[in-house]
């Protein structure tokens, strides 16, 4: 199978995945991705027409529950993991100039 | 009593008989961790003080006669399970400072049953790997030979139990991450039916595949742990609402008449001849115990690795989107803008294997490739499930090797990802189908442990554990320990 990912696709994928595109590593990354996709390409040889996709191995519906608060987590416990949190707010770089 | 490699079952008796106290036992393991873990690197964090405090409370319970099944048993937990107030890293720089705000359901259940957590074990980053070389906290070394990998991703859990640093441990298995390290370290490891154990509080890799399970010295120990880890949890919408049998009862029943399917696709090119010899000998042991061997085919097995390496990365790319450097986790320094914050935090916070899988998953889910990759992989997943459903009309258990080779040298496959992925060639199909599967010690190849994989039908962990236990009554492989040199 020809290489599915080229430099242009890699730039697009990096943007979609919110990962940095690193030009100095792009050849190594492309080689690694195309190697995995070549392995994955083996599945193209199987005829799967008329087969329904399987998402849940036991084909059970996810159980639903009432849309009600059952427990609360202390905001202070959650915010202690935030890189920048003050006065109940998560801080990010300025978005609007 | 030699505590180093005592089974959980023996330790339960010793604690009840007051032959050893929970404090002595906990201190014993902590001393071994201090002495041996600098070589093995199996723990990311050790909670000595908390463990000793819990041991003190356990001893009070023994004094008052108010014990629970696992009271005073020191275990280790894979560092993928959130434990409230404790560092929970998933082996990643991204979460290297993360303090869990709540406790995973299965860890809570183990604590409720009386187990003491000694610490959190090393793992491949976000459970992505088969050698435990992908950890931000460094590679784990195999107690049988520290130059070798312990398997992965639950490599720290496997190494810690195998080296006698704890009585047992928890692991997680997405494509073989309990079974393969159990095989490589000479342990009994069980991946239950998908949904048997709650995933709540277990950091997600691939949600339709991830499943927690016990890693122990014997099938009996694994059965006891499973009883206390399993059960319905309304906080996990994929948790099965099924009764939890007493898995440890009935282990002594004969397996005469058990039909064992020998899957021909598990004995193909790439299987180390010494591993195959051990597996064939193990099958002969089963025959001598009255089981019948049945030649079977799981015809879509050759497609399992390729389908898995679409489905797992696709789910990983979605699950790991939550790490954005804002609410928790690593944040890069001096971001220029929001986009730069996202990209550099993720670029610097994730390791290379994780980033590669995110990109593969993003590709498989992207417009133009979704049908040819993700949808096709899910169709193949159905074919693989159907293979098992058909096979279990004729057999009770399926047997074969857990991994194609014994443990290999650190670094050997680091530059050959496909060869590394093929380590899971025999374990992935059971993960895709969601059936329970385990690995038990079944011999030595070049002096290293070989794992026999046993696969059961949906929710049939009981018969699986019974088959494993009966094998362990007839063989000594599970009682072998790493060489004295350690």
Interface residues (C-beta under 8 A of the other chain):
Chain A: X4 X5 X9 X10 X12 X13 X14 X16 X17 X18 X19 X20 X22 X29 X32 X33 X35 X36 X37 X39 X40 X41 X42 X43 X44 X46 X48 X51 X52 X53 X54 X55 X56 X57 X58 X60 X62 X63 X64 X65 X70 X73 X74 X77 X78 X80 X81 X82 X83 X84 X90 X92 X93 X94 X95
Chain B: X97 X98 X99 X101 X102 X193 X194 X195 X208 X209 X234 X237 X238 X239 X240 X241 X300 X302 X303 X305 X306 X307 X309 X310 X313 X317 X321 X324 X325 X326 X327 X328 X329 X330 X331 X335 X336 X337 X338 X339 X340 X341 X342 X343 X344 X346 X347 X350 X355 X356 X358 X359 X360 X362 X363 X364 X366 X369 X372 X373 X375 X376 X377 X378 X379 X380 X381 X382 X383 X385 X417 X418 X421 X432 X433 X434 X435 X458
